[in-house]
Amino acid sequence: MQYIILFIQIFARSIVFLLFLHVLLSLFMAGDRPLRIGIARLVDPILDPFRRFIKPINGVDYTPVVAILVVNLIEWLLTRFLVRFV
């Protein structure tokens, strides 16, 4: 059971890292670069559901912040749920 919890934690942190990297690359790198396109292909399926409900405010997209919070919340809930049954 500990391996499942460890997998969930690593997977969630990897998603958060990719989201954070996506934000940083969007600030400092042009949108037509292969690295940025590759990261966007990984991250966009996570961000698209949030983008339907959260519109940019003054040109700033807050969906990565909300997505990071939701990923952390899901990770916390799953690990607490699994810890109770061990």
Secondary structure, 3 states (H helix, E strand, C coil): CHHHHHHHHHHHHHHHHHHHHHHHHHHHCCCCCHHHHHHHHHHHHHHHHHHHHCCCECCECCHHHHHHHHHHHHHHHHHHHHHHCC
